[in-house]
Amino acid sequence: MALCVYNTLSKKEEPFIPLEPGKVSMYVCGITPYDETHLGHGRAYVAFDVIRRYLEYSGFKVQYIQNITDIDDKIIDKANSQNKTIEEISRACANSFFEAMDKLKVKKATAYPKATENIDGMIELISGLVSSGYAYASEGDVYFNISKDPSYGKLSGRDIEGMQAGARVEVSGKKKKCRIFSAALKCL
């Protein structure tokens, strides 16, 4: 029996066909190590571990990457409040995470790239997005320019007209004010 997965784009269950026969690459967003590991971490990573193990059981060679966001405002704030370095905070919290995952018997990832080890690449990527108009800077932050992506919302099945600013998270004053004109987003 072939492995089938739900395709969010087509909204149908379809046979799983990897890009490269016999191989699967999984990228799973990892932790931001600023505090103790909690039940939510366990639930998420056990779920991905089950998927990975099933793929391996089914004969696929799996490359499983899980990043570590080891630089973040929460880490900086905690380091400052405890008179420690961000490295000390992130290392201690990451170690706690790995110990918890070991207790849950979650397999180690193929690699755990750290944000601090990839800053130059991030700057290059973000600079390219900004220079091409796919992103813009505002008050020190960078945002995607969704008007440049005609398929924005396609995976969620939502169109831009139906989306309400502030429905999920508080609206940031840093983002461009946007109006909708005939199914296209025009940012002022």
PyMOL CGO cylinders between C-alpha atoms (Angstrom):
from pymol import cmd
from pymol.cgo import CYLINDER

trace = [
    CYLINDER, 0.00, 0.00, 0.00, 1.40, 3.39, -1.00, 0.3, 1, 1, 1, 1, 1, 1,
    CYLINDER, 1.40, 3.39, -1.00, 1.89, 6.10, 1.59, 0.3, 1, 1, 1, 1, 1, 1,
    CYLINDER, 1.89, 6.10, 1.59, -0.71, 8.83, 1.11, 0.3, 1, 1, 1, 1, 1, 1,
    CYLINDER, -0.71, 8.83, 1.11, -0.62, 12.33, 2.56, 0.3, 1, 1, 1, 1, 1, 1,
    CYLINDER, -0.62, 12.33, 2.56, -3.06, 15.22, 2.62, 0.3, 1, 1, 1, 1, 1, 1,
    CYLINDER, -3.06, 15.22, 2.62, -1.95, 17.88, 0.12, 0.3, 1, 1, 1, 1, 1, 1,
    CYLINDER, -1.95, 17.88, 0.12, -2.90, 21.27, 1.56, 0.3, 1, 1, 1, 1, 1, 1,
    CYLINDER, -2.90, 21.27, 1.56, -2.65, 22.88, -1.88, 0.3, 1, 1, 1, 1, 1, 1,
    CYLINDER, -2.65, 22.88, -1.88, -4.97, 20.49, -3.74, 0.3, 1, 1, 1, 1, 1, 1,
    CYLINDER, -4.97, 20.49, -3.74, -7.09, 19.78, -0.62, 0.3, 1, 1, 1, 1, 1, 1,
    CYLINDER, -7.09, 19.78, -0.62, -6.92, 16.06, -1.44, 0.3, 1, 1, 1, 1, 1, 1,
    CYLINDER, -6.92, 16.06, -1.44, -5.22, 12.94, -0.14, 0.3, 1, 1, 1, 1, 1, 1,
    CYLINDER, -5.22, 12.94, -0.14, -2.51, 11.96, -2.63, 0.3, 1, 1, 1, 1, 1, 1,
    CYLINDER, -2.51, 11.96, -2.63, 0.26, 9.37, -2.94, 0.3, 1, 1, 1, 1, 1, 1,
    CYLINDER, 0.26, 9.37, -2.94, 3.50, 10.55, -1.35, 0.3, 1, 1, 1, 1, 1, 1,
    CYLINDER, 3.50, 10.55, -1.35, 6.17, 10.96, -4.04, 0.3, 1, 1, 1, 1, 1, 1,
    CYLINDER, 6.17, 10.96, -4.04, 9.50, 12.33, -2.80, 0.3, 1, 1, 1, 1, 1, 1,
    CYLINDER, 9.50, 12.33, -2.80, 11.48, 14.77, -4.93, 0.3, 1, 1, 1, 1, 1, 1,
    CYLINDER, 11.48, 14.77, -4.93, 14.34, 12.27, -5.04, 0.3, 1, 1, 1, 1, 1, 1,
    CYLINDER, 14.34, 12.27, -5.04, 13.40, 8.57, -5.17, 0.3, 1, 1, 1, 1, 1, 1,
    CYLINDER, 13.40, 8.57, -5.17, 14.08, 6.78, -1.89, 0.3, 1, 1, 1, 1, 1, 1,
    CYLINDER, 14.08, 6.78, -1.89, 15.06, 9.98, -0.04, 0.3, 1, 1, 1, 1, 1, 1,
    CYLINDER, 15.06, 9.98, -0.04, 13.10, 12.43, 2.09, 0.3, 1, 1, 1, 1, 1, 1,
    CYLINDER, 13.10, 12.43, 2.09, 14.29, 15.73, 3.52, 0.3, 1, 1, 1, 1, 1, 1,
    CYLINDER, 14.29, 15.73, 3.52, 12.45, 17.04, 6.57, 0.3, 1, 1, 1, 1, 1, 1,
    CYLINDER, 12.45, 17.04, 6.57, 13.00, 20.54, 7.93, 0.3, 1, 1, 1, 1, 1, 1,
    CYLINDER, 13.00, 20.54, 7.93, 11.32, 21.07, 11.27, 0.3, 1, 1, 1, 1, 1, 1,
    CYLINDER, 11.32, 21.07, 11.27, 11.33, 24.41, 13.03, 0.3, 1, 1, 1, 1, 1, 1,
    CYLINDER, 11.33, 24.41, 13.03, 13.25, 23.91, 16.26, 0.3, 1, 1, 1, 1, 1, 1,
    CYLINDER, 13.25, 23.91, 16.26, 13.33, 25.59, 19.62, 0.3, 1, 1, 1, 1, 1, 1,
    CYLINDER, 13.33, 25.59, 19.62, 14.23, 29.07, 20.75, 0.3, 1, 1, 1, 1, 1, 1,
    CYLINDER, 14.23, 29.07, 20.75, 16.17, 28.10, 23.88, 0.3, 1, 1, 1, 1, 1, 1,
    CYLINDER, 16.17, 28.10, 23.88, 15.25, 30.80, 26.41, 0.3, 1, 1, 1, 1, 1, 1,
    CYLINDER, 15.25, 30.80, 26.41, 13.39, 28.73, 29.03, 0.3, 1, 1, 1, 1, 1, 1,
    CYLINDER, 13.39, 28.73, 29.03, 12.70, 25.21, 30.24, 0.3, 1, 1, 1, 1, 1, 1,
    CYLINDER, 12.70, 25.21, 30.24, 11.38, 22.55, 27.89, 0.3, 1, 1, 1, 1, 1, 1,
    CYLINDER, 11.38, 22.55, 27.89, 7.63, 22.02, 28.26, 0.3, 1, 1, 1, 1, 1, 1,
    CYLINDER, 7.63, 22.02, 28.26, 4.90, 19.63, 27.20, 0.3, 1, 1, 1, 1, 1, 1,
    CYLINDER, 4.90, 19.63, 27.20, 4.31, 21.49, 23.93, 0.3, 1, 1, 1, 1, 1, 1,
    CYLINDER, 4.31, 21.49, 23.93, 7.87, 20.74, 22.86, 0.3, 1, 1, 1, 1, 1, 1,
    CYLINDER, 7.87, 20.74, 22.86, 7.34, 17.07, 23.64, 0.3, 1, 1, 1, 1, 1, 1,
    CYLINDER, 7.34, 17.07, 23.64, 4.09, 16.89, 21.67, 0.3, 1, 1, 1, 1, 1, 1,
    CYLINDER, 4.09, 16.89, 21.67, 5.54, 18.58, 18.61, 0.3, 1, 1, 1, 1, 1, 1,
    CYLINDER, 5.54, 18.58, 18.61, 8.80, 16.68, 18.40, 0.3, 1, 1, 1, 1, 1, 1,
    CYLINDER, 8.80, 16.68, 18.40, 7.31, 13.30, 19.25, 0.3, 1, 1, 1, 1, 1, 1,
    CYLINDER, 7.31, 13.30, 19.25, 4.84, 13.84, 16.39, 0.3, 1, 1, 1, 1, 1, 1,
    CYLINDER, 4.84, 13.84, 16.39, 7.62, 14.64, 13.90, 0.3, 1, 1, 1, 1, 1, 1,
    CYLINDER, 7.62, 14.64, 13.90, 9.66, 11.72, 15.25, 0.3, 1, 1, 1, 1, 1, 1,
    CYLINDER, 9.66, 11.72, 15.25, 6.76, 9.36, 14.51, 0.3, 1, 1, 1, 1, 1, 1,
    CYLINDER, 6.76, 9.36, 14.51, 6.54, 10.69, 10.93, 0.3, 1, 1, 1, 1, 1, 1,
    CYLINDER, 6.54, 10.69, 10.93, 10.29, 10.32, 10.48, 0.3, 1, 1, 1, 1, 1, 1,
    CYLINDER, 10.29, 10.32, 10.48, 10.34, 6.79, 11.89, 0.3, 1, 1, 1, 1, 1, 1,
    CYLINDER, 10.34, 6.79, 11.89, 7.45, 5.75, 9.67, 0.3, 1, 1, 1, 1, 1, 1,
    CYLINDER, 7.45, 5.75, 9.67, 9.23, 7.10, 6.60, 0.3, 1, 1, 1, 1, 1, 1,
    CYLINDER, 9.23, 7.10, 6.60, 12.39, 5.20, 7.60, 0.3, 1, 1, 1, 1, 1, 1,
    CYLINDER, 12.39, 5.20, 7.60, 10.33, 2.06, 8.28, 0.3, 1, 1, 1, 1, 1, 1,
    CYLINDER, 10.33, 2.06, 8.28, 8.85, 2.46, 4.80, 0.3, 1, 1, 1, 1, 1, 1,
    CYLINDER, 8.85, 2.46, 4.80, 12.36, 2.33, 3.33, 0.3, 1, 1, 1, 1, 1, 1,
    CYLINDER, 12.36, 2.33, 3.33, 13.15, 6.01, 2.84, 0.3, 1, 1, 1, 1, 1, 1,
    CYLINDER, 13.15, 6.01, 2.84, 16.50, 7.52, 3.75, 0.3, 1, 1, 1, 1, 1, 1,
    CYLINDER, 16.50, 7.52, 3.75, 15.54, 10.56, 5.83, 0.3, 1, 1, 1, 1, 1, 1,
    CYLINDER, 15.54, 10.56, 5.83, 17.57, 13.71, 6.29, 0.3, 1, 1, 1, 1, 1, 1,
    CYLINDER, 17.57, 13.71, 6.29, 15.98, 15.45, 9.29, 0.3, 1, 1, 1, 1, 1, 1,
    CYLINDER, 15.98, 15.45, 9.29, 17.05, 19.03, 10.03, 0.3, 1, 1, 1, 1, 1, 1,
    CYLINDER, 17.05, 19.03, 10.03, 15.86, 20.96, 13.09, 0.3, 1, 1, 1, 1, 1, 1,
    CYLINDER, 15.86, 20.96, 13.09, 17.10, 24.49, 13.59, 0.3, 1, 1, 1, 1, 1, 1,
    CYLINDER, 17.10, 24.49, 13.59, 17.90, 26.18, 16.91, 0.3, 1, 1, 1, 1, 1, 1,
    CYLINDER, 17.90, 26.18, 16.91, 17.09, 29.89, 17.13, 0.3, 1, 1, 1, 1, 1, 1,
    CYLINDER, 17.09, 29.89, 17.13, 19.83, 30.69, 19.64, 0.3, 1, 1, 1, 1, 1, 1,
    CYLINDER, 19.83, 30.69, 19.64, 19.53, 34.48, 19.35, 0.3, 1, 1, 1, 1, 1, 1,
    CYLINDER, 19.53, 34.48, 19.35, 16.26, 36.19, 20.20, 0.3, 1, 1, 1, 1, 1, 1,
    CYLINDER, 16.26, 36.19, 20.20, 14.95, 39.08, 22.30, 0.3, 1, 1, 1, 1, 1, 1,
    CYLINDER, 14.95, 39.08, 22.30, 13.74, 36.63, 24.98, 0.3, 1, 1, 1, 1, 1, 1,
    CYLINDER, 13.74, 36.63, 24.98, 17.21, 35.09, 25.25, 0.3, 1, 1, 1, 1, 1, 1,
    CYLINDER, 17.21, 35.09, 25.25, 18.84, 38.53, 25.42, 0.3, 1, 1, 1, 1, 1, 1,
    CYLINDER, 18.84, 38.53, 25.42, 16.37, 39.72, 28.10, 0.3, 1, 1, 1, 1, 1, 1,
    CYLINDER, 16.37, 39.72, 28.10, 16.92, 36.60, 30.21, 0.3, 1, 1, 1, 1, 1, 1,
    CYLINDER, 16.92, 36.60, 30.21, 20.71, 36.86, 29.85, 0.3, 1, 1, 1, 1, 1, 1,
    CYLINDER, 20.71, 36.86, 29.85, 20.60, 40.50, 30.95, 0.3, 1, 1, 1, 1, 1, 1,
    CYLINDER, 20.60, 40.50, 30.95, 18.32, 39.79, 33.91, 0.3, 1, 1, 1, 1, 1, 1,
    CYLINDER, 18.32, 39.79, 33.91, 20.55, 36.90, 35.09, 0.3, 1, 1, 1, 1, 1, 1,
    CYLINDER, 20.55, 36.90, 35.09, 23.84, 38.65, 34.29, 0.3, 1, 1, 1, 1, 1, 1,
    CYLINDER, 23.84, 38.65, 34.29, 24.80, 35.83, 31.90, 0.3, 1, 1, 1, 1, 1, 1,
    CYLINDER, 24.80, 35.83, 31.90, 25.71, 35.66, 28.23, 0.3, 1, 1, 1, 1, 1, 1,
    CYLINDER, 25.71, 35.66, 28.23, 23.21, 34.70, 25.56, 0.3, 1, 1, 1, 1, 1, 1,
    CYLINDER, 23.21, 34.70, 25.56, 25.39, 31.68, 24.86, 0.3, 1, 1, 1, 1, 1, 1,
    CYLINDER, 25.39, 31.68, 24.86, 25.09, 30.51, 28.48, 0.3, 1, 1, 1, 1, 1, 1,
    CYLINDER, 25.09, 30.51, 28.48, 21.31, 30.85, 28.45, 0.3, 1, 1, 1, 1, 1, 1,
    CYLINDER, 21.31, 30.85, 28.45, 20.77, 29.24, 25.05, 0.3, 1, 1, 1, 1, 1, 1,
    CYLINDER, 20.77, 29.24, 25.05, 23.23, 26.41, 25.73, 0.3, 1, 1, 1, 1, 1, 1,
    CYLINDER, 23.23, 26.41, 25.73, 21.65, 25.56, 29.11, 0.3, 1, 1, 1, 1, 1, 1,
    CYLINDER, 21.65, 25.56, 29.11, 18.11, 25.62, 27.72, 0.3, 1, 1, 1, 1, 1, 1,
    CYLINDER, 18.11, 25.62, 27.72, 19.10, 23.64, 24.60, 0.3, 1, 1, 1, 1, 1, 1,
    CYLINDER, 19.10, 23.64, 24.60, 20.80, 21.02, 26.79, 0.3, 1, 1, 1, 1, 1, 1,
    CYLINDER, 20.80, 21.02, 26.79, 17.62, 20.76, 28.87, 0.3, 1, 1, 1, 1, 1, 1,
    CYLINDER, 17.62, 20.76, 28.87, 15.65, 20.28, 25.66, 0.3, 1, 1, 1, 1, 1, 1,
    CYLINDER, 15.65, 20.28, 25.66, 17.96, 17.51, 24.41, 0.3, 1, 1, 1, 1, 1, 1,
    CYLINDER, 17.96, 17.51, 24.41, 17.75, 15.73, 27.80, 0.3, 1, 1, 1, 1, 1, 1,
    CYLINDER, 17.75, 15.73, 27.80, 13.95, 15.84, 27.67, 0.3, 1, 1, 1, 1, 1, 1,
    CYLINDER, 13.95, 15.84, 27.67, 13.89, 14.54, 24.09, 0.3, 1, 1, 1, 1, 1, 1,
    CYLINDER, 13.89, 14.54, 24.09, 16.26, 11.72, 25.09, 0.3, 1, 1, 1, 1, 1, 1,
    CYLINDER, 16.26, 11.72, 25.09, 13.84, 10.73, 27.87, 0.3, 1, 1, 1, 1, 1, 1,
    CYLINDER, 13.84, 10.73, 27.87, 11.03, 10.68, 25.31, 0.3, 1, 1, 1, 1, 1, 1,
    CYLINDER, 11.03, 10.68, 25.31, 13.24, 8.53, 23.01, 0.3, 1, 1, 1, 1, 1, 1,
    CYLINDER, 13.24, 8.53, 23.01, 13.03, 11.10, 20.18, 0.3, 1, 1, 1, 1, 1, 1,
    CYLINDER, 13.03, 11.10, 20.18, 15.74, 10.35, 17.61, 0.3, 1, 1, 1, 1, 1, 1,
    CYLINDER, 15.74, 10.35, 17.61, 18.42, 12.97, 17.13, 0.3, 1, 1, 1, 1, 1, 1,
    CYLINDER, 18.42, 12.97, 17.13, 18.17, 15.14, 14.04, 0.3, 1, 1, 1, 1, 1, 1,
    CYLINDER, 18.17, 15.14, 14.04, 20.67, 14.75, 11.24, 0.3, 1, 1, 1, 1, 1, 1,
    CYLINDER, 20.67, 14.75, 11.24, 21.77, 18.31, 12.04, 0.3, 1, 1, 1, 1, 1, 1,
    CYLINDER, 21.77, 18.31, 12.04, 20.83, 21.19, 14.32, 0.3, 1, 1, 1, 1, 1, 1,
    CYLINDER, 20.83, 21.19, 14.32, 21.92, 24.40, 12.56, 0.3, 1, 1, 1, 1, 1, 1,
    CYLINDER, 21.92, 24.40, 12.56, 22.02, 27.40, 14.88, 0.3, 1, 1, 1, 1, 1, 1,
    CYLINDER, 22.02, 27.40, 14.88, 20.79, 30.84, 13.90, 0.3, 1, 1, 1, 1, 1, 1,
    CYLINDER, 20.79, 30.84, 13.90, 24.04, 32.41, 15.16, 0.3, 1, 1, 1, 1, 1, 1,
    CYLINDER, 24.04, 32.41, 15.16, 26.02, 30.22, 12.76, 0.3, 1, 1, 1, 1, 1, 1,
    CYLINDER, 26.02, 30.22, 12.76, 24.00, 31.39, 9.75, 0.3, 1, 1, 1, 1, 1, 1,
    CYLINDER, 24.00, 31.39, 9.75, 23.58, 35.13, 10.21, 0.3, 1, 1, 1, 1, 1, 1,
    CYLINDER, 23.58, 35.13, 10.21, 25.59, 36.07, 7.10, 0.3, 1, 1, 1, 1, 1, 1,
    CYLINDER, 25.59, 36.07, 7.10, 23.35, 33.84, 4.95, 0.3, 1, 1, 1, 1, 1, 1,
    CYLINDER, 23.35, 33.84, 4.95, 20.22, 35.31, 6.54, 0.3, 1, 1, 1, 1, 1, 1,
    CYLINDER, 20.22, 35.31, 6.54, 21.39, 38.85, 5.87, 0.3, 1, 1, 1, 1, 1, 1,
    CYLINDER, 21.39, 38.85, 5.87, 22.15, 37.96, 2.25, 0.3, 1, 1, 1, 1, 1, 1,
    CYLINDER, 22.15, 37.96, 2.25, 18.74, 36.31, 1.76, 0.3, 1, 1, 1, 1, 1, 1,
    CYLINDER, 18.74, 36.31, 1.76, 16.83, 39.16, 3.43, 0.3, 1, 1, 1, 1, 1, 1,
    CYLINDER, 16.83, 39.16, 3.43, 18.80, 41.79, 1.50, 0.3, 1, 1, 1, 1, 1, 1,
    CYLINDER, 18.80, 41.79, 1.50, 17.89, 40.03, -1.74, 0.3, 1, 1, 1, 1, 1, 1,
    CYLINDER, 17.89, 40.03, -1.74, 14.20, 39.96, -0.80, 0.3, 1, 1, 1, 1, 1, 1,
    CYLINDER, 14.20, 39.96, -0.80, 14.26, 43.68, 0.08, 0.3, 1, 1, 1, 1, 1, 1,
    CYLINDER, 14.26, 43.68, 0.08, 16.18, 44.71, -3.05, 0.3, 1, 1, 1, 1, 1, 1,
    CYLINDER, 16.18, 44.71, -3.05, 13.75, 42.75, -5.26, 0.3, 1, 1, 1, 1, 1, 1,
    CYLINDER, 13.75, 42.75, -5.26, 10.71, 44.30, -3.55, 0.3, 1, 1, 1, 1, 1, 1,
    CYLINDER, 10.71, 44.30, -3.55, 9.48, 41.05, -1.98, 0.3, 1, 1, 1, 1, 1, 1,
    CYLINDER, 9.48, 41.05, -1.98, 10.16, 42.45, 1.49, 0.3, 1, 1, 1, 1, 1, 1,
    CYLINDER, 10.16, 42.45, 1.49, 10.51, 45.86, 3.08, 0.3, 1, 1, 1, 1, 1, 1,
    CYLINDER, 10.51, 45.86, 3.08, 12.15, 47.26, 6.20, 0.3, 1, 1, 1, 1, 1, 1,
    CYLINDER, 12.15, 47.26, 6.20, 10.20, 49.24, 8.78, 0.3, 1, 1, 1, 1, 1, 1,
    CYLINDER, 10.20, 49.24, 8.78, 11.59, 50.51, 12.09, 0.3, 1, 1, 1, 1, 1, 1,
    CYLINDER, 11.59, 50.51, 12.09, 14.29, 47.84, 12.25, 0.3, 1, 1, 1, 1, 1, 1,
    CYLINDER, 14.29, 47.84, 12.25, 12.13, 44.88, 11.24, 0.3, 1, 1, 1, 1, 1, 1,
    CYLINDER, 12.13, 44.88, 11.24, 11.59, 43.28, 7.83, 0.3, 1, 1, 1, 1, 1, 1,
    CYLINDER, 11.59, 43.28, 7.83, 8.21, 42.20, 6.50, 0.3, 1, 1, 1, 1, 1, 1,
    CYLINDER, 8.21, 42.20, 6.50, 7.11, 40.27, 3.42, 0.3, 1, 1, 1, 1, 1, 1,
    CYLINDER, 7.11, 40.27, 3.42, 5.38, 42.35, 0.78, 0.3, 1, 1, 1, 1, 1, 1,
    CYLINDER, 5.38, 42.35, 0.78, 2.41, 40.06, 0.19, 0.3, 1, 1, 1, 1, 1, 1,
    CYLINDER, 2.41, 40.06, 0.19, 1.22, 42.13, -2.75, 0.3, 1, 1, 1, 1, 1, 1,
    CYLINDER, 1.22, 42.13, -2.75, 4.17, 40.69, -4.74, 0.3, 1, 1, 1, 1, 1, 1,
    CYLINDER, 4.17, 40.69, -4.74, 2.86, 37.14, -4.33, 0.3, 1, 1, 1, 1, 1, 1,
    CYLINDER, 2.86, 37.14, -4.33, -0.33, 36.53, -6.35, 0.3, 1, 1, 1, 1, 1, 1,
    CYLINDER, -0.33, 36.53, -6.35, -0.73, 33.11, -4.72, 0.3, 1, 1, 1, 1, 1, 1,
    CYLINDER, -0.73, 33.11, -4.72, -0.53, 34.42, -1.15, 0.3, 1, 1, 1, 1, 1, 1,
    CYLINDER, -0.53, 34.42, -1.15, -3.06, 32.54, 0.98, 0.3, 1, 1, 1, 1, 1, 1,
    CYLINDER, -3.06, 32.54, 0.98, -3.34, 29.65, -1.47, 0.3, 1, 1, 1, 1, 1, 1,
    CYLINDER, -3.34, 29.65, -1.47, -2.27, 26.97, 1.03, 0.3, 1, 1, 1, 1, 1, 1,
    CYLINDER, -2.27, 26.97, 1.03, -4.66, 28.20, 3.72, 0.3, 1, 1, 1, 1, 1, 1,
    CYLINDER, -4.66, 28.20, 3.72, -7.47, 28.51, 1.17, 0.3, 1, 1, 1, 1, 1, 1,
    CYLINDER, -7.47, 28.51, 1.17, -7.96, 32.15, 2.12, 0.3, 1, 1, 1, 1, 1, 1,
    CYLINDER, -7.96, 32.15, 2.12, -7.85, 35.13, -0.17, 0.3, 1, 1, 1, 1, 1, 1,
    CYLINDER, -7.85, 35.13, -0.17, -6.41, 38.49, 0.80, 0.3, 1, 1, 1, 1, 1, 1,
    CYLINDER, -6.41, 38.49, 0.80, -9.85, 40.13, 0.74, 0.3, 1, 1, 1, 1, 1, 1,
    CYLINDER, -9.85, 40.13, 0.74, -11.09, 37.71, 3.40, 0.3, 1, 1, 1, 1, 1, 1,
    CYLINDER, -11.09, 37.71, 3.40, -8.18, 38.24, 5.75, 0.3, 1, 1, 1, 1, 1, 1,
    CYLINDER, -8.18, 38.24, 5.75, -8.61, 40.71, 8.58, 0.3, 1, 1, 1, 1, 1, 1,
    CYLINDER, -8.61, 40.71, 8.58, -5.64, 42.58, 9.97, 0.3, 1, 1, 1, 1, 1, 1,
    CYLINDER, -5.64, 42.58, 9.97, -5.45, 41.98, 13.72, 0.3, 1, 1, 1, 1, 1, 1,
    CYLINDER, -5.45, 41.98, 13.72, -7.67, 38.88, 13.77, 0.3, 1, 1, 1, 1, 1, 1,
    CYLINDER, -7.67, 38.88, 13.77, -4.80, 36.60, 14.86, 0.3, 1, 1, 1, 1, 1, 1,
    CYLINDER, -4.80, 36.60, 14.86, -2.20, 38.96, 16.34, 0.3, 1, 1, 1, 1, 1, 1,
    CYLINDER, -2.20, 38.96, 16.34, -2.17, 42.63, 17.21, 0.3, 1, 1, 1, 1, 1, 1,
    CYLINDER, -2.17, 42.63, 17.21, -1.57, 44.84, 14.20, 0.3, 1, 1, 1, 1, 1, 1,
    CYLINDER, -1.57, 44.84, 14.20, 1.91, 46.33, 14.16, 0.3, 1, 1, 1, 1, 1, 1,
    CYLINDER, 1.91, 46.33, 14.16, 2.24, 50.00, 13.35, 0.3, 1, 1, 1, 1, 1, 1,
    CYLINDER, 2.24, 50.00, 13.35, 5.48, 49.10, 11.59, 0.3, 1, 1, 1, 1, 1, 1,
    CYLINDER, 5.48, 49.10, 11.59, 3.70, 47.34, 8.74, 0.3, 1, 1, 1, 1, 1, 1,
    CYLINDER, 3.70, 47.34, 8.74, 2.56, 49.25, 5.71, 0.3, 1, 1, 1, 1, 1, 1,
    CYLINDER, 2.56, 49.25, 5.71, -1.08, 50.26, 5.72, 0.3, 1, 1, 1, 1, 1, 1,
    CYLINDER, -1.08, 50.26, 5.72, -2.85, 48.21, 3.09, 0.3, 1, 1, 1, 1, 1, 1,
    CYLINDER, -2.85, 48.21, 3.09, -6.10, 48.56, 1.20, 0.3, 1, 1, 1, 1, 1, 1,
    CYLINDER, -6.10, 48.56, 1.20, -7.75, 46.03, -1.03, 0.3, 1, 1, 1, 1, 1, 1,
    CYLINDER, -7.75, 46.03, -1.03, -8.77, 46.96, -4.55, 0.3, 1, 1, 1, 1, 1, 1,
    CYLINDER, -8.77, 46.96, -4.55, -10.48, 44.43, -6.84, 0.3, 1, 1, 1, 1, 1, 1,
    CYLINDER, -10.48, 44.43, -6.84, -8.89, 41.29, -5.36, 0.3, 1, 1, 1, 1, 1, 1,
    CYLINDER, -8.89, 41.29, -5.36, -5.39, 42.74, -5.37, 0.3, 1, 1, 1, 1, 1, 1,
    CYLINDER, -5.39, 42.74, -5.37, -3.56, 44.12, -2.37, 0.3, 1, 1, 1, 1, 1, 1,
    CYLINDER, -3.56, 44.12, -2.37, -2.19, 47.60, -2.89, 0.3, 1, 1, 1, 1, 1, 1,
    CYLINDER, -2.19, 47.60, -2.89, 0.14, 48.80, -0.16, 0.3, 1, 1, 1, 1, 1, 1,
    CYLINDER, 0.14, 48.80, -0.16, 0.45, 52.54, 0.32, 0.3, 1, 1, 1, 1, 1, 1,
]
cmd.load_cgo(trace, "trace")
